[in-house]
Amino acid sequence: MTTIETPATATTLDIAPVAGHIGAEVTGVDLRTDLTDTQVADLTAALHRHKVLFFRDQHIGHAEQIAFSRRFGAVTPSHPYDDDAPTEHPEILAVDSRLYEKRFGRKKFSYTNQWHTDVSPLINPPAASVLRAEIAPEQGGDTQWTNLAAAYAGLPESLRTFLDGLRAEHRFGGRIPPWDADSDYARKIAASPLVTEHPVVRVHPVTGERVLFVNPGFTTRIIGLTPAQSDALLRLLFDEISHPAYTVRFRWAKGSIAFWDNRATAHLAPSDLDHLDVTRVLYRTTLEGDVPVGVDGAASRPIAGAKFTGA
């Protein structure tokens, strides 16, 4: 555990790692109050080190969540395709099982039940995300995160060298979109698609770590390989990033918050609730991201869609 004294607020900030490669729980801070500059710096360093930070019993609202997020960067609108944001807070994305059922015509507790990095088909995927629980089921509904830097480091050197020079297509909707082809949502995506070619291995702009930047939710193919070769390589990489050794699992309760580095992680929404008569509501904010850069220094290439920026 790392203990950081914060004299300005007469509290102690404790940061306790919770898994071998990823995750730390933060105590000694009340997010209803303004963070000091020292607290922001300490939490930023902890985020880059542990990839995802967990807070408990933080009973805040939309405005406080947005204010907290803004201490770490520009907050974007809720989502490129979201039209369900609270009207007074367009930065808030509602991860609400009731809205998903209305949108997709069947019970869902998240947009996708595959490992994914938030909106990676953007040319500048979010730098970080903040997710707050408002309604959490009494059983099930956990979220998992994986450390994509650790997953890359765990590969054999020969494979890392091969991957360093590859690019991959990220497409919103992935290979098999999780919505009906004739739905309003499908027409919305078709009218304004998001597609980007990212490096398979991106260099983190702060830590300098090499990150295995692929995910089954959005990565559709490896550029320059045959379909069979691409599929085989992606299966290998998807298995690697989901290896339990690199992951952490979080149990939600009302007032729980997760804050993760979206440039170095992927996460997995729950798939254990579909048979239960429960409601799950969380609220997300995202921070404006940078354009990924590969090991060769070349930036991602946009195919469709513009940068997603905040204020």
N, C-alpha and C positions, 0 to 999 in steps of 0.2 A: 504494500500500500504506500502511495505517495501522499504525504501530508503537507499542505501548503498554508502557511499562516497569512491571513489577510487582515492586517491591523485596521484598515479603513472601515471595515464593517464588523470588526471584533468577532469574526467567525473563522473556523478552520475548514478549508476545502480539502476533502479526502477523495483520492482517486484510487480505487482498488481494482486491479485486474481480475477478470472473472473466468477467462479461458486461456489456453496455452498460447494461442496466436492472435487473439482478437477479443476486444471488449473490455470495458472497465465501468464500474459503477461509481457515480459521483454523489457524495453527500456533503453536507455543510454549506449548502447554497439554497437560497429561497428565490425562485424565479419570478415571484411577484414584485421583487425589488430590482432596481437597476444594478447591473453588474459593474464592478470596478474595472479599470483598464488592466489591472494585474490579474483579476479573475479571467477576463477575456483572453489574455495572453496565455495563462496557464491552461485553460480549457482548450485553446487552439493547439497548443503543444501536445496535450493529452489526446486530442482527436487524431492528430497525425501519427502519434505513436500507437494508439490502441484501435484506431479505425472507426469504432462506434462507442459512444458514451451513453450510459443509462442513468436516468434520474427517476426517483420514486416520490410519490406524494406531492407532486407539483400541481396544485389545483388552480390553474390559470385559464384564461379565456383566449379568444382569437387575438385580441389586441396585444396581450402580453406575449403570446407566442411569436407574433410578428416582430415585436420589439426585441425579444431575445435573439431571434434569427438575424436581425439587422446589425447586431454587434459583431457579426462574423462575415458580413458581406452584403451585397445587394440582393434583396428578395425579389424573386420573379413573380409574375402572375402564377396562378395555381397550376396550370398545365396547358400545353398548346391546344388541347382539344376539349378542355373542361368548360361546360356551361352551367354547372351546378354549384359554383362557388357561392358562399354567402354574399349577398349583394353588397353589404357594407364592408366586406373584407375579401376583395378579389384575389388576394394572395393565398387564401386558404383552399386546399383541396380536401374535400370530404371523402374519406375512405369509409363508405357507409354501405353496409350490406343491403339496406333498403333501396338505395339509389342504384346499386349495381343490378339488383333484380328488376327494377323498372327499366333500366337502360338495355340490358341484355336479354330480358325475357325469361330468366331462370335464376335460381338462387346462386349468388356468388358473394364472396367475402373480400375479393380483391380483383383488380383488373386482370392479373395473370397469376396462375399458381406455378409458374416456372421461376427458376433463379433468374434474376435480372438486375441490371444497374439502371437506376431511374432515367427514363427517356434517353437512353444511349443513342437512338437514331438522330438526335439533334447534332448539329455541327459543334455545339458547345454544351454537352450534357451538364446538368447541375453539378456544382462543386460539392455540395453537401445537402442533406435533407434533415428536417426535424419533424418527428411524428409523435403526436400526443394522443393518448387514449381518453376517450370520453365515456364510452360504453364498452366494457370488456366482458365476454362470457365467463361464467364461473369455471368452466372446464374447456380446455383446448384453446385454439386461436393464437398460439405462439408464432412469433416471427424469428427467422434465422438469418444470420449474416455470415459471409465468408470473406477471408482476407486474400485478395487477389494478388498482393505482393508476395505473400507467403506461398501461395499456389505456384507462382512463377518460379520462385527460388527453389522450390522442391523438385522441379523438373531436372532431368539430366542435362549437363552442359551442352551436349550436341543438339538436343532438341531446343533448348533455349536459343542457341545460335541460329537455328533454322527459323524459329518463330520471329526473331528480331527483325527479319526483313519482310514479313508478310503483312498484308492488309486484309480487312474483312468488311463485308457489307452489313450494316445495321439498318433494319427496316421496321417502322412502327407497324405492329400487327404480326411480325415474325413470318414464319412460313405458313402457319395455319392460324388466321386471325380468330380470336375468341369471341366473335360476334357474327350474326347472320349476315350473309352477303347482301340481302335486300333491305337491311335495317338503315335507319337514319344515320346511325353511327358509322356504318360502312361507307355511306355516301359522303359523309363529312371527311373521312380519312382519304377517300379517293380524290376528293376535290382539292385537298391540300396535303399531299403525302410528305412524310419525313423519311429520308434515306441519306445515309452518310457512309463513306468509306473511312474507317478508322484503322490505325495501326493495331495489329494483334497484340503488340506489347507497347504500352505507352509509358512515358517517363513522367513520374509524378512531379508537378512543377514546384513543389515545396520540399519534399523529402529526397527527390532524386531517385527514388526506388523505381525499379522496373515492375510494371503491373500487367498481369495477364488480362487484357481488356476485351474479353468475349463473354457472352452470356446467352443461354438458350432462349430467353424471352424475346430477344431482338436480333441476335446475330444470325444471319441467314446463309452466308457462304464465305469461303476464303477466295479472295481474288487471285486469278491466275492458275487455279487448280481445276481439274475436272470435277464434275459433280460428285463422283464416287470418292475421289481423293479428299475433296472438301468435307463431305459428310463424315468420312472416317476420322479425319483430323479433328473436326469439331466434337465428335463423340468423345474422343480422348480428352480434349480440353475441358469439355463440360463435366466429365467424370472427375477430372482433377480439381476443378474449382469447387465442386460439391463434396469433396472428401471431408469426412467429419473432423479430421484433425485441424482443419483450417477454419472451423465454424464456431459460432456461439448461438445459443437459443435464449430468447427473452420471453418471460411470462408477463403478459399485460394485466394491469389493473387500472381503474380510474385514477388519473393523475400521473400515470407513467409516461415518460418521454424517452425517445431514442433519438440520438443526434449522430449521424454517420457521414463519413467521408465517401461521397459517391464516386470519387475518382479512383478509389482503391478497394471497393467492396462490391459485392452483389448480395441480394437478399431474397428470401423465399417467404411468400405469404402462406398462411395456413391452408391445409387441405383436409382438415379433420372435423369440419363443422357442418358439412352439407347435410348430414342426416339429423342434425339437431335443430330444434326450434329456438334459435337464439338470434340476437341482434349484436352486431359489432360495429362500433363507430370510432374512427380515429381521424385526426386532422393533421394534414401535412403542409409544411412550407418548404421551399427549395431556394438555394442560393445560386446566383448566376455563376456559370462555369466558364472555363477557358477552353480553347480549341486544343484537343489532344495532340501531342507531338510524339513521334516514334523514336526509336533508338538512333535512327539515321538523321534525326533532326527535322524530318519532313512532317508537316502538319496534316491533319485529317482533311479529306476532300468532300465538300458538300455535293450531293446529287440532287436532292430536292429538300426545300425547307430553308428558312433563314435562321440567324442567331436568335436565341431566346434570352432576352435581357430583362433586368430589373431596374429599380430606381434607388 
